Amino acid sequence: MKIVHIIIGLNVGGAELMLKRLVLHSQKTNQFQHSVISLTDDGVIGPDLQDQGIEVHSLGMSSTITVPRTMARLRKLLKNLQPDVVQTWMYHADFLGGLAAKSLNVDKIIWGIRTTDVSQGPSKLTVHLSKICAKLSYSIPDVIVCAAHVSKDYHISIGYDESKMMVIPNGFDVEALSSTEEEGSKVRKEINLSDDDTVIGTVGRFNPVKNQKLFVEVAANLVKDFPNLKFMMVGRDNTADNKELTSWIKHYNLTDNFRLLGQRNDVPKCLKAMDIFCLHSKTEGFPNVVGEAILSETVSVAPDVGDVRVLLDDESIATSNDTAGISDVIRNYLNYPKDKLEDKISKNKENVITKYSMNVVLDKFHSLYSQNKN
């Protein structure tokens, strides 16, 4: 059975990494033949997939002006590939991929929703596109897969066809996310931190929805009581060249407290280098990075966004998504008994492995691919 995945691009992000994990793990079973179409370019992940034997096509879409040409190329490519299933990832791919696949009478079309409240983002075009997709959801996809329960509920509220919606959460490659204390110490040494430093960290691309400004404000609040705390930021554009980010840090005189690592290919080791991981997004679907931090055995703190509650215990979730709320949870853990902290880490990790390991999630997608249409 041929499965063709369509996504807007293949740079590093939650959806893109989940696509990569799904395709590579599924390929090992020899049950399905996967190929990937990027509407834009190969990005970072495209070559990784190709190196593992996955066919990747890039269509070069660069602006709204190039959409008609991209659509024509997409339709021609799908006609040549003759997929049994087209699986699309996020609004742009749902819209363009869905229309192209429907016009060719592809047997099964699976849409993918990764976000929750898209209105929190900076793009008005994306908000408008989500409303168009809501109307098209009654006629184009056979199934709509949401990464989180909150994503499903939100999209039903804006008009999506509830009868087609289901939740399949992100899956984690437990072995790939395991790192040793030595590897975490090596990252610390690289950025001039000692094993005795207390490090609070975050991972995620620099983006208004990810709300890095809140993380800096939390840091400023915490150093009033813990002046020697160190803060690590990992992710695209979290670098010293980012003038907006560095201006926030300088405003609070925190330059010596911060380490800006930018995009890395060793995120599990970076997570292991942290004592506490902090999520600070305005909105989330299924927060991949929280699960990754849990599997790295790093204490995790988050606001009540997306499906955080299926990953973390109540004590780890801030009562409010602001400086005071997140700071209070971190302060609690800075003073926490070590044995109780280790017990909490162990229980959260066991929960993630049992419910969200890649093998569990892979079985759900394989079942979906094989189901006959009603």
Secondary structure, 3 states (H helix, E strand, C coil): CEEEEEECCCCCCHHHHHHHHHHHHHHHHCCCEEEEEECCCCCCHHHHHHHCCCEEEECCCCCHHHHHHHHHHHHHHHHHHCCCEEEEECHHHHHHHHHHHHHCCCCEEEEEECCCCHHHCCCHHHHHHHHHHHHHCCCCCCEEEECCHHHHHHHHHCCCCHHHEEECCCCECCCCCCCCHHHHHHHHHHCCCCCCCCEEEEECCCCCCCCHHHHHHHHHHHCCCCCCCEEEEECCCCCCCCHHHHHHHHHCCCHHHEEEEECCCCHHHHHHCCCEEECCCCCCCCCHHHHHHHHCCCEEEEECCCCHHHCCCHHHEECCCCHHHHHHHHHHHHCCCHHHHHHHHHHHHHHHHHHHEHHHHHHHHHHHHHCCCC
